Amino acid sequence: MEDCIFCKIANKEMGSLLYEDDKVAAFNDINAQAPIHILIVPKKHISTLNELREEDEALVGHMAFVASNLAKEKGIDKNGYRLIMNCNHDAGQTVFHIHMHLLGGKPLKAGLA
């Protein structure tokens, strides 16, 4: 999608990447909610979780795998971290390209909100 900011970042048209492979890219969230707040995005544009297809199942698993490796690299795997994916406005999705938030580096409040 030509106007998607996450597509532009994943394609290295802007910003800088912390991690990249043939399926996903990862970068720091500019609106960090924790000392470590990384976004993992697929290179394939998928607007919301509702648009996932059966063939995307492995892609979402790969996103979680990359997140766990980044948590180890950042040294937050032992104390803990949180992974979040939002779907649509009511859940807080503001960029309509699926993405996984990796948050950690401090104790995070319990709960869903």
C-alpha positions as CSV (number, residue, x, y, z in Angstrom):
1,M,0.0,0.0,0.0
2,E,1.6,3.2,-1.2
3,D,0.6,5.6,1.7
4,C,1.2,3.1,4.6
5,I,3.9,4.4,6.9
6,F,4.8,0.9,8.1
7,C,5.2,-0.3,4.5
8,K,7.6,2.6,3.9
9,I,9.6,1.8,7.1
10,A,9.7,-1.9,6.3
11,N,10.9,-1.1,2.7
12,K,13.6,1.2,4.2
13,E,12.1,4.3,2.6
14,M,12.2,6.1,6.0
15,G,13.2,5.4,9.5
16,S,15.7,2.8,10.7
17,L,15.3,-0.9,11.4
18,L,16.5,-2.9,14.4
19,Y,15.8,-6.2,12.6
20,E,14.9,-7.4,9.1
21,D,14.4,-10.6,7.3
22,D,12.5,-11.6,4.2
23,K,9.1,-11.6,6.1
24,V,9.2,-8.9,8.8
25,A,10.9,-5.7,9.9
26,A,11.3,-4.4,13.5
27,F,11.8,-0.8,14.7
28,N,11.5,1.3,17.8
29,D,8.0,2.8,18.4
30,I,8.2,6.6,18.2
31,N,5.5,6.8,20.9
32,A,7.2,4.4,23.4
33,Q,5.1,3.2,26.3
34,A,8.0,1.4,28.0
35,P,11.8,1.6,28.0
36,I,11.8,-1.0,25.3
37,H,8.9,-0.7,22.8
38,I,9.6,-2.3,19.5
39,L,7.1,-2.8,16.6
40,I,7.3,-6.0,14.5
41,V,5.6,-5.6,11.2
42,P,5.2,-8.0,8.3
43,K,6.5,-6.8,4.9
44,K,3.2,-8.0,3.4
45,H,0.6,-5.3,3.9
46,I,-2.4,-6.6,5.9
47,S,-4.6,-3.9,7.3
48,T,-6.1,-5.6,10.3
49,L,-6.1,-9.0,11.9
50,N,-9.5,-9.5,10.4
51,E,-7.9,-9.6,6.9
52,L,-5.6,-12.5,7.8
53,R,-5.8,-15.5,5.5
54,E,-4.9,-19.1,6.3
55,E,-1.6,-18.6,4.4
56,D,-0.7,-15.8,6.9
57,E,-0.8,-18.2,9.9
58,A,3.0,-18.9,9.8
59,L,3.7,-15.1,9.3
60,V,2.0,-14.2,12.6
61,G,3.9,-17.0,14.3
62,H,7.1,-15.7,12.8
63,M,6.3,-12.3,14.2
64,A,6.1,-13.8,17.7
65,F,9.3,-15.7,17.2
66,V,11.1,-12.6,16.1
67,A,9.7,-10.7,19.1
68,S,11.0,-13.4,21.5
69,N,14.5,-13.2,19.9
70,L,14.5,-9.4,20.2
71,A,13.5,-9.7,23.9
72,K,16.5,-11.9,24.4
73,E,18.7,-9.5,22.5
74,K,17.5,-6.6,24.6
75,G,17.9,-8.5,27.9
76,I,14.2,-8.5,28.9
77,D,13.4,-12.2,28.4
78,K,14.2,-13.2,32.0
79,N,12.2,-10.5,33.8
80,G,9.4,-10.5,31.3
81,Y,7.8,-8.7,28.4
82,R,4.4,-8.2,26.8
83,L,3.3,-8.7,23.2
84,I,0.2,-6.9,22.0
85,M,-1.6,-6.8,18.7
86,N,-4.6,-4.4,18.4
87,C,-7.4,-4.7,15.8
88,N,-9.4,-1.7,14.7
89,H,-10.2,1.6,16.4
90,D,-11.8,0.4,19.7
91,A,-8.8,-1.7,20.5
92,G,-6.4,1.2,19.8
93,Q,-5.1,0.4,16.3
94,T,-4.0,3.7,14.8
95,V,-1.9,2.4,11.9
96,F,-3.8,0.0,9.6
97,H,-1.0,-2.4,8.9
98,I,-0.9,-5.3,11.4
99,H,1.9,-5.0,13.9
100,M,3.0,-6.6,17.2
101,H,4.2,-4.4,20.1
102,L,7.0,-5.8,22.2
103,L,7.1,-3.9,25.5
104,G,9.5,-4.4,28.5
105,G,12.3,-3.0,30.5
106,K,10.2,-2.2,33.5
107,P,7.4,-3.8,35.5
108,L,4.2,-3.5,33.4
109,K,0.8,-3.1,35.0
110,A,-1.4,-6.1,35.1
111,G,-4.7,-6.1,33.2
112,L,-6.0,-5.7,29.8
113,A,-6.6,-2.0,29.7
